[in-house]
Amino acid sequence: MNNGALYRKVLNSAFFLCMAALLCRITGGLFSIVMVVMGLHWAATRQYGKALACYAFFPFLVVTNPFIVPKPSIMGWALRLGPLLIGLVLVLVGMNRKGRDRLPLGTLFLYLTCAIASSIGGWAPKISLLKMANFIFFILGFWVGTQNLQDYPKELESVRIFILALACITVFGSLCTLPFPAIAYPLDLGMAKVFQEEGIDAATAYFQSRAGGMTLFAGITFHSQTLGPLLSCLFVLVLADVLFVSNKITGLHLTLLAIMPIMLFMTRSRTAFLSFLIGLIMVLKFAVAKARIVSINWKTINRMAKGFVALILLGLVMAEVSNNTITRWIRKSDDIQGDSRSLTDAVTETRMGLMEKSLNEFKLNPLLGMGFQVNYETQVLFGDKPGLVLSAPVEKGLLPIMVLGEGGIVGVIAFAVFIVSFYCKCSNRGYVVTAATFTTFLATNMGEATFFSPGGAGGIEWVLTAVGGFVIDMILLNKRRMARFNVFAA
């Protein structure tokens, strides 16, 4: 595909996605029901690319800034049930596709089986089991829905274009929020209140009045800790697209790859920066070495990658020398002189409370833990409510500590089996990009565990890293098959 055709397709996809979000806004969320119907139609008629794009767009809308796309109750229901219904149809039609290429997620159900036993005697069994059912249906949708797509190059290309369009919306849409600080920095609750009561001009004046305070850039998402990990996942996918699909750096790729690290830094998300570095290393060192594509000049790619990393490091050094930018970023404080915390405390204190909660849960039941995606507060707030509790949010810390608290020793062993099995199967089947993107997702869970949270930031991160990485691997698989066929034909 030439550059002009790529630009047109990405632009068209981005336009339709923006129009869908706009229609959701101006119809009070009613258009989201139309989107569910369209997704179901595409899935039922085997238009896999469009169906998967629709499936993935719902989790993206979940994390968008509510000032940009409000979420009235009817849209909340559509965003929650839409992926489950579309996923169910994708499962039904995907089961008939022949082949053995699928995401290696089978052993994850071993952990979920163990989590059932943990939840029965945990804080809130009913809520744990409902959350588990929601997660299982969410995973099944793209696990079975993407299997054996290697013989559908047009559908794979459709998903690829959607991901690039989503990257453009995230990057350029977030940049467009910068003149409106009440939207770009929604974490400031005082400014959010002024925005709701007095409007955008009053909120901007409020922001300017407190100039010099710490700002956490959230762009078109609802939180800086959402935008940062989202950018790291998108960066890895765009980089993989350059190396393995496009095989050349277009202006679109170069622009996205240049802007995303800067925006990621603006979020001040240390977790996002860690996942960004890990994802970069995984693509350039692991995926490139394992891809087995001979048509690419890897020496040139390596030189360009080293130059890119050198530019980032040089920029960081200059920023630190000029105004202690890195120190302020690591400490998440602009008052360096008045910050008496040790560096370790500054880095860890925001998550220490959550880690201690999980460790206390482990101590209460070391063998099985205290239940899937619940804690003591869940029991107090929602445990005695009658009927179905469809929203019981819970905040967790590091993924390994969360698994320890929720599943105990048995859960940790089962989860470790899943991780080992996942990477072994990726290696055996040549799913190099899937391994790289999934590692990036795991790295985002080192600051805030979103692994089992499809109703929050975890939903879009799961879809991007699992579906996006696997789609690129299927495109790679087609390339290898065509190369073998051409050799045989010659």
C-alpha positions as CSV (number, residue, x, y, z in Angstrom):
1,M,0.0,0.0,0.0
2,N,1.5,3.4,-1.0
3,N,1.6,6.3,1.4
4,G,-1.4,8.1,-0.2
5,A,-3.7,5.1,0.1
6,L,-2.6,4.6,3.7
7,Y,-3.2,8.2,4.7
8,R,-6.7,8.2,3.1
9,K,-7.8,5.0,4.8
10,V,-6.5,6.1,8.2
11,L,-8.1,9.6,7.8
12,N,-11.4,8.0,6.8
13,S,-11.4,5.7,9.7
14,A,-10.5,8.5,12.1
15,F,-13.2,10.6,10.7
16,F,-15.9,8.0,11.2
17,L,-14.7,7.2,14.7
18,C,-14.9,10.9,15.6
19,M,-18.3,11.2,14.0
20,A,-19.5,8.3,16.1
21,A,-18.3,9.9,19.3
22,L,-19.9,13.2,18.3
23,L,-23.2,11.6,17.6
24,C,-23.1,9.8,21.0
25,R,-22.6,13.3,22.5
26,I,-25.3,15.2,20.7
27,T,-27.9,12.4,21.0
28,G,-27.4,12.0,24.7
29,G,-25.8,8.5,24.2
30,L,-28.6,7.1,22.1
31,F,-26.2,6.6,19.1
32,S,-24.3,4.1,21.2
33,I,-27.2,1.7,20.7
34,V,-26.9,2.1,17.0
35,M,-23.2,1.3,17.3
36,V,-24.1,-1.9,19.2
37,V,-26.5,-2.9,16.4
38,M,-23.9,-2.2,13.7
39,G,-21.3,-4.2,15.5
40,L,-23.6,-7.1,15.9
41,H,-24.5,-6.9,12.2
42,W,-20.8,-6.9,11.1
43,A,-20.0,-9.8,13.4
44,A,-22.9,-11.9,12.2
45,T,-22.1,-11.2,8.5
46,R,-18.5,-12.1,9.0
47,Q,-17.1,-8.6,8.4
48,Y,-14.5,-9.4,11.1
49,G,-12.4,-6.2,10.7
50,K,-15.3,-3.8,11.2
51,A,-16.7,-6.0,14.0
52,L,-13.4,-6.1,15.9
53,A,-12.9,-2.3,15.4
54,C,-16.4,-1.7,16.8
55,Y,-15.6,-4.1,19.7
56,A,-12.4,-2.2,20.5
57,F,-13.9,1.3,20.1
58,F,-16.3,0.7,23.1
59,P,-13.5,0.3,25.7
60,F,-11.9,3.4,24.1
61,L,-15.0,5.5,24.7
62,V,-15.1,4.2,28.3
63,V,-11.9,6.0,29.1
64,T,-12.5,9.2,27.1
65,N,-12.8,12.5,29.0
66,P,-16.4,12.9,30.1
67,F,-16.2,16.6,29.2
68,I,-15.7,15.5,25.6
69,V,-18.0,12.5,25.5
70,P,-20.4,12.5,28.4
71,K,-21.6,9.0,29.6
72,P,-25.3,9.2,30.4
73,S,-26.9,6.0,31.8
74,I,-28.1,4.6,28.5
75,M,-24.6,5.0,27.0
76,G,-23.1,3.4,30.1
77,W,-25.2,0.4,29.6
78,A,-24.3,0.3,25.9
79,L,-20.6,0.6,26.6
80,R,-20.8,-2.2,29.2
81,L,-23.0,-4.6,27.3
82,G,-22.0,-3.8,23.7
83,P,-18.6,-5.6,23.7
84,L,-20.1,-8.6,25.5
85,L,-22.9,-9.0,22.9
86,I,-20.6,-8.4,19.9
87,G,-18.0,-10.7,21.5
88,L,-20.6,-13.4,21.8
89,V,-21.4,-13.3,18.1
90,L,-17.7,-13.2,17.2
91,V,-17.3,-16.3,19.3
92,L,-20.1,-18.1,17.5
93,V,-18.9,-17.3,14.0
94,G,-15.2,-17.6,14.9
95,M,-15.5,-21.2,16.1
96,N,-16.0,-22.4,12.5
97,R,-12.7,-21.0,11.2
98,K,-10.2,-23.7,10.6
99,G,-6.6,-23.5,11.8
100,R,-4.6,-23.5,15.0
101,D,-3.6,-19.8,15.2
102,R,-5.1,-18.1,18.3
103,L,-4.0,-16.0,21.2
104,P,-2.4,-18.3,23.8
105,L,-4.8,-17.4,26.6
106,G,-6.1,-20.9,27.4
107,T,-4.2,-21.3,30.7
108,L,-5.6,-18.0,32.0
109,F,-8.8,-19.9,32.7
110,L,-6.8,-22.1,35.1
111,Y,-6.3,-19.0,37.2
112,L,-9.9,-18.0,36.9
113,T,-10.9,-21.5,38.1
114,C,-8.8,-21.0,41.2
115,A,-10.2,-17.6,41.7
116,I,-13.7,-19.1,41.9
117,A,-12.6,-21.1,45.0
118,S,-10.9,-17.9,46.4
119,S,-14.0,-15.8,45.9
120,I,-16.5,-18.2,47.5
121,G,-14.9,-17.6,50.8
122,G,-13.8,-14.1,50.1
123,W,-15.0,-10.6,50.9
124,A,-18.0,-10.5,48.5
125,P,-18.6,-13.8,46.6
126,K,-21.5,-12.5,44.6
127,I,-19.7,-9.5,43.3
128,S,-16.5,-11.5,42.6
129,L,-18.4,-14.0,40.5
130,L,-20.2,-11.3,38.6
131,K,-16.9,-9.5,37.8
132,M,-15.3,-12.8,36.8
133,A,-18.2,-13.6,34.4
134,N,-17.8,-10.1,32.9
135,F,-14.1,-10.6,32.4
136,I,-14.5,-14.1,30.9
137,F,-17.1,-12.9,28.3
138,F,-14.8,-10.0,27.5
139,I,-11.8,-12.2,27.0
140,L,-13.7,-14.8,25.0
141,G,-14.9,-12.2,22.5
142,F,-11.5,-11.4,21.1
143,W,-9.8,-14.7,22.0
144,V,-12.1,-16.7,19.8
145,G,-13.1,-13.7,17.6
146,T,-9.5,-13.3,16.3
147,Q,-8.5,-17.0,16.0
148,N,-7.5,-18.2,12.6
149,L,-7.7,-14.8,10.8
150,Q,-4.5,-15.5,8.9
151,D,-6.5,-16.2,5.7
152,Y,-8.4,-12.9,5.8
153,P,-5.9,-10.3,4.8
154,K,-8.5,-7.6,4.1
155,E,-10.0,-8.0,7.6
156,L,-6.5,-7.9,9.2
157,E,-5.8,-4.7,7.2
158,S,-9.0,-3.2,8.4
159,V,-8.0,-3.7,12.1
160,R,-4.6,-2.4,11.4
161,I,-6.0,0.8,9.9
162,F,-8.4,1.2,12.9
163,I,-5.4,1.0,15.3
164,L,-3.5,3.7,13.4
165,A,-6.7,5.8,13.3
166,L,-7.1,5.4,17.1
167,A,-3.5,6.4,17.6
168,C,-4.1,9.6,15.5
169,I,-7.3,10.4,17.5
170,T,-5.5,9.9,20.8
171,V,-2.4,12.0,19.9
172,F,-3.9,14.8,17.8
173,G,-7.1,14.9,19.8
174,S,-5.1,15.2,23.1
175,L,-3.0,18.0,21.5
176,C,-6.3,19.8,20.7
177,T,-7.2,19.9,24.3
178,L,-4.2,21.9,25.4
179,P,-5.8,25.3,24.9
180,F,-8.6,24.1,27.3
181,P,-6.8,23.2,30.5
182,A,-10.1,22.2,32.2
183,I,-10.3,19.4,29.7
184,A,-6.6,18.6,29.3
185,Y,-6.0,18.4,33.1
186,P,-9.2,17.0,34.5
187,L,-7.5,15.5,37.6
188,D,-7.7,19.0,39.3
189,L,-11.1,18.6,41.0
190,G,-11.4,22.3,41.9
191,M,-11.0,23.2,38.2
192,A,-13.5,20.5,37.2
193,K,-16.1,22.0,39.6
194,V,-15.5,25.5,38.2
195,F,-15.9,24.0,34.7
196,Q,-19.2,22.4,35.5
197,E,-20.7,25.4,37.3
198,E,-19.3,28.4,35.4
199,G,-18.0,27.1,32.1
200,I,-14.8,26.7,30.1
201,D,-13.6,30.3,30.4
202,A,-13.9,30.4,34.2
203,A,-12.1,27.0,34.4
204,T,-9.3,28.3,32.2
205,A,-8.9,31.4,34.4
206,Y,-8.8,29.1,37.4
207,F,-6.0,27.1,35.8
208,Q,-4.0,30.2,35.1
209,S,-4.5,31.5,38.6
210,R,-2.7,28.5,40.0
211,A,0.1,28.5,37.5
212,G,3.2,26.8,38.8
213,G,1.3,23.9,40.4
214,M,1.7,20.3,39.3
215,T,-0.2,19.4,36.2
216,L,-1.0,15.9,35.0
217,F,-1.9,15.8,31.3
218,A,-4.9,13.6,30.5
219,G,-5.7,14.8,27.0
220,I,-8.9,13.2,25.7
221,T,-8.9,10.5,28.4
222,F,-10.3,10.9,31.9
223,H,-7.0,10.5,33.8
224,S,-3.3,11.0,33.3
225,Q,-2.7,7.4,34.5
226,T,-4.9,6.3,31.6
227,L,-3.4,8.4,28.9
228,G,0.2,7.4,29.8
229,P,-0.2,3.6,29.6
230,L,-2.5,4.0,26.5
231,L,0.3,6.0,24.8
232,S,2.9,3.4,25.6
233,C,0.7,0.6,24.2
234,L,0.0,2.6,21.0
235,F,3.7,3.5,20.6
236,V,4.7,-0.1,20.6
237,L,2.0,-1.0,18.0
238,V,2.9,1.9,15.7
239,L,6.6,1.0,15.9
240,A,5.7,-2.7,15.2
241,D,3.6,-1.5,12.2
242,V,6.6,0.4,10.8
243,L,9.0,-2.6,11.2
244,F,6.8,-5.5,10.2
245,V,3.9,-4.3,8.1
246,S,4.8,-1.0,6.4
247,N,8.6,-1.9,6.2
248,K,9.2,1.9,5.8
249,I,8.8,5.0,7.9
250,T,6.0,7.1,6.5
251,G,5.3,10.7,7.6
252,L,2.4,9.5,9.6
253,H,4.4,6.9,11.5
254,L,7.3,9.3,12.1
255,T,4.9,12.0,13.5
256,L,3.1,9.7,15.8
257,L,6.4,8.1,17.1
258,A,7.9,11.5,17.7
259,I,5.0,13.1,19.5
260,M,3.9,10.1,21.7
261,P,7.0,10.1,24.0
262,I,6.6,13.8,24.6
263,M,3.0,13.5,25.5
264,L,3.7,10.5,27.7
265,F,6.2,12.6,29.6
266,M,3.6,15.3,30.1
267,T,1.3,12.8,31.9
268,R,4.0,12.4,34.6
269,S,3.1,8.7,34.7
270,R,6.2,6.8,35.9
271,T,4.4,3.5,35.1
272,A,3.8,4.6,31.5
273,F,7.4,5.6,31.1
274,L,8.5,2.1,32.4
275,S,6.1,0.3,30.1
276,F,7.3,2.5,27.2
277,L,10.9,1.6,27.7
278,I,10.1,-2.1,28.2
279,G,7.9,-2.1,25.1
280,L,10.7,-0.4,23.0
281,I,13.2,-3.0,24.1
282,M,10.9,-5.9,23.4
283,V,10.2,-4.7,19.9
284,L,13.7,-3.8,18.9
285,K,15.6,-6.6,20.7
286,F,13.1,-9.5,20.9
287,A,10.6,-9.1,18.0
288,V,13.2,-8.0,15.4
289,A,15.5,-10.9,16.2
290,K,12.6,-13.5,16.0
291,A,10.6,-12.1,13.1
292,R,12.5,-14.0,10.4
293,I,11.8,-11.5,7.7
294,V,14.7,-11.2,5.3
295,S,13.4,-8.4,3.2
296,I,14.2,-5.7,5.8
297,N,17.5,-4.1,6.3
298,W,17.8,-4.7,10.1
299,K,21.2,-2.9,10.3
300,T,19.6,0.3,9.2
301,I,16.7,-0.2,11.6
302,N,19.1,-0.8,14.5
303,R,21.1,2.3,13.7
304,M,17.9,4.4,13.5
305,A,16.7,2.8,16.8
306,K,19.9,3.7,18.6
307,G,19.8,7.2,17.3
308,F,16.2,7.5,18.5
309,V,17.1,6.3,22.0
310,A,20.1,8.6,22.0
311,L,17.9,11.6,21.2
312,I,15.5,10.7,24.0
313,L,18.4,10.4,26.5
314,L,20.0,13.6,25.3
315,G,16.6,15.4,25.7
316,L,16.2,14.1,29.2
317,V,19.7,15.1,30.3
318,M,19.2,18.6,28.9
319,A,15.8,18.9,30.6
320,E,17.2,17.8,34.0
321,V,20.2,20.2,33.8
322,S,18.0,23.2,32.8
323,N,15.3,23.0,35.5
324,N,15.3,19.6,37.3
325,T,12.6,18.3,35.0
326,I,13.4,14.6,35.6
327,T,13.6,15.1,39.4
328,R,10.3,16.9,39.5
329,W,8.8,14.2,37.3
330,I,10.0,11.3,39.4
331,R,8.9,12.9,42.6
332,K,5.6,14.1,41.1
333,S,6.2,17.4,42.8
334,D,7.3,20.8,41.5
335,D,8.4,21.9,45.0
336,I,11.8,20.2,45.0
337,Q,13.3,22.3,47.8
338,G,10.4,21.6,50.1
339,D,10.1,17.9,49.4
340,S,11.9,16.1,52.3
341,R,10.9,12.6,51.1
342,S,13.6,10.1,50.2
343,L,13.6,9.1,46.5
344,T,12.3,5.7,47.4
345,D,9.4,7.1,49.3
346,A,8.6,9.6,46.6
347,V,8.4,6.8,44.0
348,T,6.5,4.2,46.1
349,E,4.3,6.1,48.5
350,T,1.3,6.5,46.1
351,R,1.0,2.7,45.9
352,M,2.2,1.6,49.3
353,G,-1.3,1.8,50.8
354,L,-2.8,-0.4,48.1
355,M,0.1,-2.9,48.4
356,E,-0.4,-3.1,52.1
357,K,-4.1,-3.9,51.7
358,S,-3.3,-6.8,49.3
359,L,-0.7,-8.1,51.7
360,N,-3.1,-8.0,54.6
361,E,-5.6,-9.9,52.5
362,F,-2.9,-12.5,51.8
363,K,-2.3,-12.8,55.6
364,L,-6.0,-13.4,56.2
365,N,-6.0,-16.4,53.8
366,P,-2.5,-17.3,52.6
367,L,-3.6,-20.3,50.6
368,L,-6.6,-18.9,48.6
369,G,-6.7,-15.1,49.2
370,M,-9.8,-13.0,49.6
371,G,-11.5,-13.1,46.3
372,F,-11.5,-11.8,42.7
373,Q,-11.4,-8.0,42.3
374,V,-12.9,-7.1,45.7
375,N,-11.6,-5.8,49.0
376,Y,-13.0,-5.0,52.4
377,E,-14.5,-1.8,51.2
378,T,-16.4,-3.7,48.5
379,Q,-18.0,-5.8,51.2
380,V,-19.0,-2.8,53.3
381,L,-20.4,-0.7,50.4
382,F,-21.9,-3.3,48.2
383,G,-22.0,-6.7,50.0
384,D,-25.5,-6.4,51.4
385,K,-27.2,-4.8,48.3
386,P,-30.0,-6.9,46.8
387,G,-30.1,-7.8,43.1
388,L,-27.2,-7.5,40.6
389,V,-24.4,-5.1,41.5
390,L,-23.1,-4.1,38.0
391,S,-20.6,-1.5,39.2
392,A,-18.4,-2.0,42.2
393,P,-15.0,-0.3,41.3
394,V,-11.9,-1.3,43.2
395,E,-8.4,0.1,43.0
396,K,-5.4,-2.2,43.2
397,G,-1.6,-1.8,43.3
398,L,1.0,-3.9,41.6
399,L,-0.3,-6.9,39.6
400,P,1.8,-9.6,41.4
401,I,0.8,-8.3,44.9
402,M,-2.9,-8.0,43.8
403,V,-2.8,-11.7,42.6
404,L,-1.3,-12.7,45.9
405,G,-4.0,-10.9,47.9
406,E,-6.9,-12.1,45.7
407,G,-5.8,-15.6,45.0
408,G,-3.2,-16.6,47.6
409,I,-0.4,-19.0,47.0
410,V,-2.7,-21.2,44.7
411,G,-3.6,-18.1,42.6
412,V,0.0,-17.0,42.2
413,I,1.1,-20.5,41.0
414,A,-1.8,-20.6,38.6
415,F,-1.1,-17.1,37.2
416,A,2.6,-18.0,36.9
417,V,1.6,-21.1,34.9
418,F,-0.4,-18.8,32.6
419,I,2.5,-16.4,32.1
420,V,5.0,-19.1,31.3
421,S,2.6,-20.9,29.0
422,F,1.8,-17.6,27.2
423,Y,5.4,-16.8,26.3
424,C,6.3,-20.4,25.4
425,K,3.4,-20.6,23.0
426,C,4.2,-17.2,21.5
427,S,7.8,-18.4,21.0
428,N,6.8,-21.7,19.5
429,R,4.2,-20.1,17.1
430,G,6.3,-17.1,16.2
431,Y,3.9,-14.5,17.8
432,V,6.7,-12.0,18.3
433,V,4.6,-8.8,18.2
434,T,2.0,-10.3,20.5
435,A,4.7,-11.2,23.1
436,A,6.1,-7.6,22.8
437,T,2.8,-5.8,23.2
438,F,1.6,-8.1,26.0
439,T,4.8,-7.5,27.9
440,T,4.1,-3.7,27.5
441,F,0.6,-4.3,29.0
442,L,2.1,-6.3,31.9
443,A,4.5,-3.4,32.5
444,T,1.6,-1.0,32.8
445,N,0.3,-3.2,35.6
446,M,3.4,-2.5,37.7
447,G,1.8,0.8,38.8
448,E,-1.9,0.2,38.8
449,A,-3.3,-3.3,38.3
450,T,-5.8,-3.0,35.4
451,F,-5.3,-6.6,34.1
452,F,-8.7,-7.8,35.3
453,S,-10.6,-4.5,34.8
454,P,-12.3,-4.6,31.3
455,G,-14.7,-1.9,32.5
456,G,-11.9,0.6,33.1
457,A,-8.5,1.4,31.5
458,G,-7.7,-2.3,31.3
459,G,-10.3,-2.9,28.6
460,I,-8.7,-0.7,25.9
461,E,-5.2,-1.9,27.0
462,W,-6.2,-5.5,26.6
463,V,-7.8,-5.0,23.2
464,L,-4.8,-3.0,21.9
465,T,-2.1,-5.3,23.1
466,A,-3.8,-8.6,22.5
467,V,-5.9,-7.9,19.3
468,G,-3.4,-5.4,17.9
469,G,-0.3,-7.5,18.5
470,F,-2.0,-10.7,17.2
471,V,-3.3,-9.0,14.1
472,I,0.2,-7.8,13.2
473,D,1.5,-11.3,13.8
474,M,-1.1,-12.7,11.4
475,I,0.0,-10.2,8.8
476,L,3.6,-11.4,9.4
477,L,2.4,-15.0,9.1
478,N,1.0,-14.2,5.7
479,K,4.2,-12.6,4.6
480,R,6.2,-15.7,5.6
481,R,3.8,-17.9,3.7
482,M,4.0,-15.7,0.6
483,A,7.8,-15.7,0.8
484,R,7.9,-19.5,1.0
485,F,5.4,-19.8,-1.9
486,N,7.5,-17.4,-4.0
487,V,10.6,-19.5,-3.3
488,F,8.8,-22.7,-4.2
489,A,7.3,-21.2,-7.4
490,A,10.7,-20.0,-8.5
